[in-house]
Structure formats: structure tokens, C-alpha cells
Amino acid sequence: MKNITISDNFSMNRFLMLAKREIISNKRLFIMELAVITGLTLLAEAFIAWAAGPNYNELHPSNGIIYFTDRTSATIIALVGFVGFSILINVAASMVCSGLSNKKGRINNFMAVGTPAEKYLVNFLIYDVFFIIFFFAQWLAIDYLRVLYVNLRYPVDGVSVLSLLNDLDWRIIVAAIASLAFFQAFYTLVSAFSPKWAFLKAFGLSYVINFLSVPYCMIFSFLYIDVQPSPTYAVIIGAGMAFCFAIAMHLLAYYRYTETDII
């Protein structure tokens, strides 16, 4: 086995050892979380396809119906999926520093071999990156199975969620990504400062901030009417500010993580 030495420089060997240690020690929890995400996605897809879709048994040429699209079901699935995805990334982000929520966890984190940057990067990649990739991968796979089943079983043109996303205006996609990145960084920041019950704290704090920002949004709306900038310009400026704030919050969360004491 390679010797793992402690230094201030980033070491890929130590990083991989930390990642392996984190995954093995929380393997059962990770498997349960991933299974819950997949199960909820599967149930949501099946229920929406059943409740919002047409009566597939009546879609037969003998009934005068030869062609029909399943766009309504796909649209509802896309909207519900976006809401579920936004909730998921916020919950996952609030768990980035969950290991520091008690003294035992802080001691365990302190005793692990590695620099604070390596330890934080492991948690960041697991909760802020991997869960996003996994959600999209399993969501698109389940949706593809739904479309495949509809195309093979009924005289219906199945519409996938991915095709709907490809049809969206790029400004909507940029605004959605910027908003999700901002709130993910916000929940990560709250987790770094107060790891215990971080999601509930960040959720309540976000509502307070939104309530206090109502007067400023009203002023900005009047300014928007007076200036009348193009929608493209507004999206670019807003998304740029959101990404800047997100980067700043992630950096602040990292520095807070490195200053956490054992006590």
C-alpha cells in the first residue's frame, strides 16, 4: 500500500483514500438515499402518465383515433421533475457539512488523514455534484422506459422530457440553472455555519430573505418598466449575478469548514 503523508499540498492519493473512506463508511445510507430517489421518480412517472395521459385503451384505429401525442404527460412530468430536482439539490447541499453536526463527527473529521481542502472537496463532489448527475441519469432512463412502453403498447407518439428541454428557450434554461446554483450554494453555506438541521434552517431563512426582499423587487420592477431592457440582457445580468453570489457562498462555506473546531 502506498504511504499517505500529510502535507499542505493537494494529493490525489489522499483525496481518493478520503473519498473511498467516506463512501464505505456511509454505504448503506447512500444506497438508501439513491433507492428512495429512484423509487419516487418511478412512482411519479407512472402516476402522472396514468392520471394525466389519455385513455390508452381507447386509442385504437377502430375508434377513429389513429394518432395522438403524449405531450401533456411529458410536460407535467417535466414540471414535477424540476420541482423535485430543486428540492433534492437543496437537501443534498444541506448535508455537505453534516458530518460536523456533533462532536463525534468533528473528531472523526479531524482524525481523517488529509487537508481541509481535500475533505471538503470530497463532501462537495458527493452531495453537490454526484446527486445532480445521478438524479438526471435515473430520471432520463426512467422517462425513456415510459416513452418506449407507450410507443410499443399504444398508438401514441410518446414524448420524452429531454425533447421538451431541447425545445425550451435558452434564456429559460440559463435562468433556471442560475437560480438552482444560487440556492444550492446558499444551502451549502448554511450547512457550513450550522450543520445540524441545516435544511430546515436554510429553508426558513430563505423565506425570511424572500419576504424582506419584496420591497426591493417592487422597486426593481418599476425600474425595469422605465428602462425597458431586453429580456436577453436581463437574463444575462441576473444569471451573472447569481453565479457570482453562488461562487462567493461556496468559497465562504469552504473557509468556514476549515475553521471548524472539535469542541
Secondary structure by P-SEA (a helix, b strand, c coil): cccccccccccaaaaaaaaaaaaaaaaaaaaaaaaaaaaaaaaaaaaaaaaccccccccccccccccccaaaaaaaaaaaaaaaaaaaaaaaaaacccccccaaaaaaaaaccccaaaaaaaaaaacccaaaaaaaaaaaaaaaaaaaaaaaccccccccaaaaaaaccaaaaaaaaaaaaaaaaaaaaaaaacccaaaaaaaaaaaaaaaaaaaaaaaaaaaaaaacccaaaaaaaaaaaaaaaaaaaaaaaaaaaaacccc
